[in-house]
Amino acid sequence: MQLLYAPTSPYVRKVMVCAHLLGLAEHIALLPSAANPVVRDGRIAAHNPVAKVPTLILGDGRTLYDSRVICEYLASLKPECGLFPASAEARWLALRRQALGDGLLDAALLARYEYTARPAEKQWDAWRAAQLVKVRACLDAIEQEAGALAAAALTIGEIAIACALGYLDFRFAQLQWRDTHPQAAHWHARVQTLAALQITLPFEP
């Protein structure tokens, strides 16, 4: 398998955390790309019409895109690992938590793009502020259930939330989210020690 990726992408990190936890990382070749919300990268677009990472190219040439789809595909290769629980109640809980983590990321990325992708004369402060309200609301929700989050046998829910909090550390350190969300901070400190999280820390190339 081949993965079009960017080392700064939290969605790529989510896929690679899954791959490491499943023991599949060594079967995935990383293909560099220059994903950008404005400038289209032809290397990605050749396999994904929306030209976003992560995009996974399977051995037979088929492609999968969107981190949620790729993560579930990888988990289907090792269902015994339980990243996507089989029982209905546990599955819906894991998927809801994945949506919570992804929702935080979606809002954070939109807030970041407002200042990094738009010319100064077109930036909208109220838009960015509205996205950060969503980020804080997601943090409040994570804080409320932090005590129930696993720190060892992770599901896709914990993986998504861990990657989302890691992205805030990477791009939004000024939010100082730990100061106001101590339970989430405690959980994140524990889960962050896992090898799959350490190996996949984002970085500027």
N, C-alpha and C positions, 0 to 999 in steps of 0.2 A: 504494500500500500504506500501511497505517497500523499503527503499533506502540504498543501499550500498554506503558508503560515507567516506570522509576524511575531517576533519575540515580545512585543508590547501588548498584543491583543489578549484581553482576559478570556475571550471566547476560545481562542487557540489554547490558552492555558487550561481551560476547563476540559477540552478534548484530551490534552496530553496528561493531565492528572488521571483521567479515566484510563488512558492507555497504560500508564505506569502501574496503577492499581490492579489492572487486569493482566499484567505481564505481557502486553502487546507492543510496548514502545519500540522494542528492537525490530519489529516488523514494519515500522513506519518510517519512510525516508522523508525528511523535511526539505521542502522546496521553498527557497526564498521568494518573497514577493514584496510589492510595494502597495499594499492596500491603502486606499485613500478615499475619503468621501466625495472628493471633487475630481481628481485625476484618475481615470480608469486604467487599471493595470491589465494589459492584454494577456499576460500569463495566467491570470486568474479568470478573466472573462472567457478564455478559450474553454473553460470547464464549468463555469458558473455564470449564468446570465446577469446576476447582480454584482459580480466581481468583488465578492467579499471573502474574507478568511473567517473561519477555517473552511477549506474545501478539500474533500478527501477523494483521491483517485484510487479506485479499487484495482486489483490485479488484472481484471478483465477489461479495464478501460472505463467502466461505469463510474459515475461521480455521485457523491453525496455532499450536500452543503447545508449549513446551519448547524451550530454546535449541538442543538438538541437532537437532531437526526443522527449526526455522526456519533455522539455519545451512546445513543440507544443501539446503533448498529454494532459498535465495538462491544457493548455489554452483551449483545445477543450471541457473540462468539464465545463468551465465558459466562453463561447465565448463572452458574453456580456461585459466582462472586457476589451476586445480590445488589449490584448498583441500582438496578431497577427492580424493586421487590415484586414478587409474583402475586402475593395476596392483595386483594382489592384495597383494603383500608391502608396498608403500608404503602402501596403503590401511589395512591392518590395523595397521601401525605408527602411522599418524596417528590412527586411532580409539582405539587403546590409550592414546596420549598424551592424547587428549581425555578419556578416562575418568579418567586420572590427575589432570588439572587439575580436572575436575568433582568427583572424589572429595575432593580437598583442599577445594574450595569447600563441598561438602555438609557436611563435618565442621566447618569453620570457622563456617558459618552456624548449625549446631545449637549450637555452643559459645556463640556470641553470643546466640542467642535464649534460652538458659538464664538469662541475666542481664538481658536487655532486654525479654523478653516474659512471663516468669513473675513472679508476686508473690514477694517475698523469702522468705516462709515455705514456698514450694513449690520453691525452687531446690535443685538436687542437684549439689553440688560434684564428686562422683565421676563423674557423667555428663559434665560439662563437661571434666574432666580426661581422660576417655577419648576424647573427640572431639579434644582437642589432641594426644593420642598419635597419632591417625590423621593429623593435620596434619603432625606432625614426621616420621612415616614416609613420607608423600608427598614432603616436602621432601628426605628422604634419597634417595628414588628419582629425583627430578628432578636432584639433585646428581650422581648416578652417570651420567646420560646427558646432562648439560648440554652437554658438548663436541660432541655430535652434533646438537644442536638448531639449526635454521636461524634466522638473524637477519634475513633479507631476504625470500626467497620462502617465505612461511609456509604451513603447512598448518593444518588445524583443530586439530591436536595442539599446535603451538606457540602458537596463539591462545588455546586454553583454559588452557595453563600460564601464559602471560603474564598473563592476566586473574586467575588464581588468586593469583599472586604479588603482583599489584597490589592485590588485595583485602586481603591480609595487611598491606601498607603502609597501607592506608586504615583498617582496623579493628583490626589486631593489631600495631601498631608495637612494643608491649612485648615481642613475641617475638624481635625483633632477629635475624630469620632469616638475614640476610646474614653475620653473624659466624661462623656455624657451617656455612654453605653457600656458600663463595666462588665456586665454578664457576657455580652457579645465579645468584648475584648478578652475576657478570661477564656472563653471557648476558642476563640481564634488563636490565641497564644498556644493552646494545647494542640489543635489540629495542624497548626503551621509547622510543628516539629516532624510531621510525617515526611518520609523521603520523597514521596510523589509531589508534595507541595514545595519542598525545598528545591528539587531539581527543576521545577517549572517556574520559578520566580521570574517575573517580567524584567526586561532590561532594555536599555537603548543600545542598538547595535553600533 
